[in-house]
Amino acid sequence: MSTLKDVAKKAKVSVATASYVMNGSELITKPTKEKVLQAAKELGYRPNGSAKNLKKNKTNIIGLFLSGFTGPFFNELLEGIQVTVIKNGYEMVVCASDDKHRLLVERYVDGAIILNYHISNELLDSLASEKFPIVVLDRELDNKYVKEVLLPNKRGMDYTVNHLVEQGHQRIGFIAGSKESFDGESRLEGFRESLAIHGLTFKESDLIRADFTEISGLLSMSKYLEDNETRPTAFVSANDEMAMGAVKAVQQKGLKVPHHIAFVGFDDIDLARYVQPALTTVRVQKKQWGKTAAETLFDMLEKEEALNEKEIPIEFITRQSS
């Protein structure tokens, strides 16, 4: 592999002059620049990106760190982030795993957006700085260099419980995901609070745990139906996929939705309107969520005044499942 020294030798210039040319300096004359670039082309030389970035202390890359890509939720979120990243002349890398993420720890990116419960608060707290801002979508963290862009989960639960109570439901169950999910647990907490406001008691036996997937919703609800002779007349789910799986389990049992059990999901993924019956749900503006997260990060990178907190729009969508 050719080095900068080889380019300088072929172009008959100093290594310093060759370096200035490769870094786009305006101090070098046009003939010398052309001579160096021609030598680099003939030798197949490519600048060492890592070395250049180390010198500039900047990569022009944003990192998005997810806990996984499972499910249809992430597409619009990614699109919203990507549009904003491109608009600002940056690139984006997306990482999904349950380790500490080398790109994050070694700061191969200029800033990070986090939607990954595997990454601890302690790690983020130690990494965040004026030169390395972080936006979190999945937790609350008290650090001046970390900004939160969170969904109004509890307001979504207020809409949901109000709707079901208006329909006459008095015993309402909940399908939850992993306890490690910030959004999932916020929705469960909001659900409990909304029930209490309406003077309704939540039976802990009516709490079903799954893992946010459709198959887990089906299996968990099937077991619940087998184990319980009396049951709620409605269930709220922490996301649409679990709700759709639970609906299938009820139908396989020979029960009708919503006649025997009504269901409400959360997110409004594309499939929610096409399943039978179509799923009542809370619509999250996922693209706007991503766009707002990225805009917040770029404000931090550009040392601008922090944006006033922008609440991500949500909307209650009534369909046939309730």
DRENPATI-967122 format. One record per residue (C-alpha): x, y, z; residue number from 1. Coordinates in steps of 0.05 Angstrom, whole numbers. Example, Ala and Ser with C-alpha at 12.3 -4.5 7.8 and 13.67 -1.06 7.14 Angstrom:
REM residues 2
X; Y; Z; n
246; -90; 156; 1
273; -21; 143; 2
***
This chain:
REM residues 322
X; Y; Z; n
0; 0; 0; 1
27; 68; -21; 2
42; 120; 33; 3
42; 195; 32; 4
118; 192; 31; 5
114; 152; -35; 6
68; 205; -65; 7
115; 261; -44; 8
175; 224; -74; 9
139; 212; -141; 10
115; 284; -145; 11
183; 310; -124; 12
156; 351; -66; 13
164; 349; 9; 14
120; 304; 52; 15
92; 367; 84; 16
72; 395; 17; 17
39; 329; -3; 18
1; 329; 63; 19
-24; 400; 52; 20
-50; 380; -17; 21
-86; 318; 8; 22
-119; 358; 63; 23
-145; 410; 14; 24
-101; 468; 34; 25
-108; 532; -7; 26
-35; 550; 6; 27
-8; 505; -49; 28
-3; 529; -121; 29
-48; 496; -173; 30
10; 464; -213; 31
39; 432; -150; 32
-30; 409; -128; 33
-43; 377; -195; 34
25; 343; -193; 35
13; 313; -124; 36
-58; 290; -140; 37
-34; 257; -205; 38
21; 221; -167; 39
-30; 197; -115; 40
-76; 172; -170; 41
-21; 134; -205; 42
1; 102; -140; 43
-70; 86; -117; 44
-59; 126; -53; 45
-118; 139; -7; 46
-113; 185; 54; 47
-119; 152; 121; 48
-188; 175; 144; 49
-176; 156; 217; 50
-112; 196; 219; 51
-145; 257; 187; 52
-202; 254; 236; 53
-154; 247; 294; 54
-118; 310; 272; 55
-183; 348; 264; 56
-216; 316; 324; 57
-278; 309; 282; 58
-309; 253; 240; 59
-372; 285; 212; 60
-408; 221; 231; 61
-467; 212; 279; 62
-477; 146; 315; 63
-546; 115; 327; 64
-543; 59; 379; 65
-602; 12; 381; 66
-617; -51; 422; 67
-639; -87; 358; 68
-675; -81; 292; 69
-732; -129; 309; 70
-800; -106; 286; 71
-826; -52; 238; 72
-822; 6; 286; 73
-752; 30; 269; 74
-758; 46; 195; 75
-793; 114; 202; 76
-749; 133; 262; 77
-686; 119; 221; 78
-714; 159; 163; 79
-726; 220; 207; 80
-656; 218; 235; 81
-623; 205; 167; 82
-659; 264; 133; 83
-632; 311; 186; 84
-562; 281; 185; 85
-556; 289; 110; 86
-584; 360; 113; 87
-527; 378; 161; 88
-473; 347; 116; 89
-459; 288; 162; 90
-462; 213; 154; 91
-494; 163; 202; 92
-473; 95; 227; 93
-524; 49; 261; 94
-501; -1; 313; 95
-544; -54; 346; 96
-517; -102; 399; 97
-516; -113; 474; 98
-443; -97; 486; 99
-411; -30; 503; 100
-404; -9; 430; 101
-332; 5; 411; 102
-353; 62; 364; 103
-386; 96; 423; 104
-333; 83; 477; 105
-275; 101; 431; 106
-313; 161; 403; 107
-309; 145; 329; 108
-370; 190; 321; 109
-381; 263; 337; 110
-444; 252; 376; 111
-493; 196; 392; 112
-568; 181; 394; 113
-584; 125; 442; 114
-644; 77; 440; 115
-610; 17; 473; 116
-627; -5; 543; 117
-564; -49; 544; 118
-521; 14; 550; 119
-518; 35; 622; 120
-531; 105; 649; 121
-463; 103; 682; 122
-428; 92; 615; 123
-466; 149; 581; 124
-454; 195; 640; 125
-379; 182; 636; 126
-376; 193; 560; 127
-419; 255; 551; 128
-382; 321; 546; 129
-384; 388; 511; 130
-344; 355; 454; 131
-386; 291; 455; 132
-460; 307; 463; 133
-511; 251; 470; 134
-586; 249; 458; 135
-625; 193; 493; 136
-693; 167; 471; 137
-701; 114; 524; 138
-685; 142; 593; 139
-680; 203; 638; 140
-609; 224; 654; 141
-586; 284; 694; 142
-526; 309; 654; 143
-518; 377; 620; 144
-488; 343; 559; 145
-545; 293; 552; 146
-612; 315; 524; 147
-675; 273; 528; 148
-725; 267; 470; 149
-779; 222; 499; 150
-848; 199; 477; 151
-909; 223; 516; 152
-925; 152; 538; 153
-968; 170; 597; 154
-1011; 217; 556; 155
-1021; 160; 508; 156
-1045; 117; 565; 157
-1094; 171; 587; 158
-1125; 170; 517; 159
-1129; 95; 519; 160
-1159; 86; 587; 161
-1209; 143; 575; 162
-1232; 109; 511; 163
-1241; 40; 544; 164
-1277; 69; 604; 165
-1324; 106; 558; 166
-1338; 39; 524; 167
-1360; 12; 592; 168
-1299; -30; 611; 169
-1286; -36; 685; 170
-1234; -92; 688; 171
-1176; -78; 640; 172
-1113; -119; 633; 173
-1044; -99; 608; 174
-994; -135; 562; 175
-924; -111; 579; 176
-856; -123; 548; 177
-788; -128; 581; 178
-779; -92; 647; 179
-715; -62; 618; 180
-755; -22; 566; 181
-763; 51; 587; 182
-822; 64; 540; 183
-856; -2; 558; 184
-851; 11; 633; 185
-872; 84; 625; 186
-934; 60; 589; 187
-949; 10; 645; 188
-939; 64; 698; 189
-984; 112; 659; 190
-1036; 57; 652; 191
-1038; 45; 727; 192
-1043; 120; 741; 193
-1100; 129; 691; 194
-1139; 71; 721; 195
-1132; 102; 790; 196
-1158; 169; 765; 197
-1220; 133; 741; 198
-1227; 97; 808; 199
-1211; 29; 778; 200
-1168; -24; 811; 201
-1116; -61; 770; 202
-1109; -135; 787; 203
-1036; -156; 783; 204
-1059; -224; 757; 205
-1083; -186; 695; 206
-1012; -165; 678; 207
-983; -207; 622; 208
-908; -204; 605; 209
-883; -216; 534; 210
-824; -189; 493; 211
-855; -139; 445; 212
-861; -190; 388; 213
-926; -216; 357; 214
-909; -289; 372; 215
-895; -272; 445; 216
-962; -237; 450; 217
-997; -298; 422; 218
-962; -348; 468; 219
-969; -305; 531; 220
-1043; -292; 518; 221
-1056; -365; 502; 222
-1027; -385; 569; 223
-1066; -331; 605; 224
-1131; -356; 575; 225
-1116; -427; 596; 226
-1100; -407; 667; 227
-1158; -358; 680; 228
-1232; -373; 677; 229
-1252; -301; 689; 230
-1215; -247; 652; 231
-1216; -173; 634; 232
-1263; -147; 581; 233
-1206; -107; 551; 234
-1130; -108; 546; 235
-1081; -52; 533; 236
-1015; -71; 501; 237
-948; -35; 507; 238
-940; -42; 431; 239
-980; -62; 370; 240
-944; -127; 355; 241
-959; -159; 422; 242
-1032; -136; 415; 243
-1038; -169; 347; 244
-1010; -234; 374; 245
-1058; -231; 433; 246
-1117; -220; 386; 247
-1098; -283; 348; 248
-1095; -323; 414; 249
-1165; -299; 432; 250
-1192; -317; 364; 251
-1160; -386; 367; 252
-1197; -396; 432; 253
-1263; -384; 396; 254
-1274; -316; 426; 255
-1291; -253; 387; 256
-1255; -186; 387; 257
-1281; -137; 412; 258
-1346; -172; 433; 259
-1312; -216; 486; 260
-1246; -179; 495; 261
-1226; -111; 466; 262
-1154; -92; 450; 263
-1115; -27; 444; 264
-1042; -24; 421; 265
-989; 30; 419; 266
-946; 57; 360; 267
-993; 49; 300; 268
-947; 7; 257; 269
-970; -2; 185; 270
-999; -71; 197; 271
-1045; -46; 252; 272
-1097; -21; 203; 273
-1096; -85; 161; 274
-1105; -139; 213; 275
-1175; -166; 227; 276
-1204; -132; 265; 277
-1163; -69; 252; 278
-1126; -49; 315; 279
-1144; 11; 357; 280
-1079; 43; 378; 281
-1039; 105; 397; 282
-1005; 134; 336; 283
-933; 156; 347; 284
-902; 204; 296; 285
-839; 161; 291; 286
-806; 201; 235; 287
-816; 266; 274; 288
-787; 232; 335; 289
-723; 216; 297; 290
-721; 285; 264; 291
-728; 320; 332; 292
-674; 276; 363; 293
-625; 291; 307; 294
-640; 366; 308; 295
-628; 367; 383; 296
-560; 333; 374; 297
-538; 382; 320; 298
-558; 441; 363; 299
-512; 412; 417; 300
-456; 400; 367; 301
-461; 472; 342; 302
-462; 498; 414; 303
-529; 532; 402; 304
-578; 546; 457; 305
-617; 484; 475; 306
-683; 476; 439; 307
-745; 485; 480; 308
-769; 415; 494; 309
-811; 391; 436; 310
-864; 340; 453; 311
-871; 286; 400; 312
-942; 286; 371; 313
-986; 227; 386; 314
-1058; 212; 366; 315
-1110; 162; 389; 316
-1135; 120; 330; 317
-1201; 84; 341; 318
-1211; 22; 299; 319
-1252; -43; 303; 320
-1212; -79; 358; 321
-1244; -37; 413; 322
***
